[in-house]
Amino acid sequence: MLNAAEIVSEAEHQVGITDSEPFVRRNLERLVAAINHEGFMSAEGMAGAHRALLNDMVNRLEGLKWVQQYPEIAEEAIEKPVFLMGLPRSGTTYFQYLFDCDQRFRLIRTWEAMTPSPPPGFDPESAEQRRMSWAERRREMFPTVDGFAALHLHDEDGSEECHAFMEQSFGAAGLNNLYRVPTFFDYLLDEADLEASYRVHKRQLQLLQWRTRVKPWALKYPNHLLAVPEIIKVYPDARFVMTHRDPIQTLASICKMSYKLRSARSDKPIDKEDVGRYMTHFVQRHIERIMALVNGPHARQVVHVDYYALVDDPVTEMLGAHKELGIDTPEEVCHAVADWRKANPKNARGVNDYSLEEYGLDESMLENQFDEYMHHFHIPREREGLSRGAGE
């Protein structure tokens, strides 16, 4: 069984400071309780979860310690960040890689998301060593997931999403994909202080930016859409780009990813229909937040992008997104985007097949359930979108 108090104590001992952010302990306690009582984890999976949660706690405390020693870090201005979001599996990672073709933006790198300290601008030599050693450390930290390359676009030195920074405060909705923790996911949306979690997120950006060349950040995480009002409180000039894809297809895909990730942490067969039920709830709650957003006071701050148009003609869609964000698109960016698409054709990293039926899901029922969202954004079913010439 996991023990939240032991994780906190061990992290404080390693870093040498006392945790001054009690909301994080509350989040951790709720997560640990959910893993212990709902997670169906193997002993090996539990040990891996302990290591991962301890690593998150240590990374956050190390960042907090740096700010205590160098208070000017907290004055680093994070100006006009762009948050890339959408339903999980709706093309947000694809869009992230396109933004990474634009040298005007700063994106989180994979190695620095997981090993952020010391700050790269303070100790460039250490940063380079961490970059070089990350691939080996990743193999030690995380279980092997069969077919992951086809499931998720990922490069060892590529751009990375914000999950690791949100996980430092245990405010990451994506934890629900790693572990079977349905009560924790609802706790995050209904009770947790997500504004406080985004202040931890901001501190990590400040640490990375300190003593380096400042650029606007492009920050991808599908689940950012769950907390737009809280993000705006922390980043008042934030801008948002949201991708839209057939939610029934995204549900099937997220079921497969969650099944794979959870299977790697369990010594018992994972119930696919159980995954289907909880992931339907997961997607539904995302859609509820999307609809509240577009009908709320922040609707005009969000740029909306059709996934099928994006993968079919990324240059045109980037031009449109840039225009709505109020920035130009230099010719070299257009060329870089086109070159990246050519170098990364559909299925180049493997075929990602999945179906609704194996997770006990009924297509017609889901069409009714997601109809309002699909109608509002004129989202086609996957087969119709793909028939227009797009690929996944």
PEVENBEL-V96855 format. One record per helix or strand of 2 or more residues. SS is the DSSP state (alpha for helix, beta for strand). FROM is the first residue (numbers start at 1). TO is the last residue. Records with the same first field share a line. If there is no record, write none. Layout:
# PEVENBEL-V96855
SS = FROM-TO / FROM-TO
This chain:
# PEVENBEL-V96855
alpha = 4-15 / 22-38 / 43-69 / 71-75 / 92-99 / 110-114 / 124-141 / 148-151 / 163-167 / 175-178 / 182-190 / 194-209 / 222-234 / 247-263 / 272-294 / 299-301 / 307-312 / 314-325 / 331-343 / 357-359 / 363-369 / 371-377 / 382-387
beta = 82-86 / 105-106 / 216-220 / 239-244 / 302-306
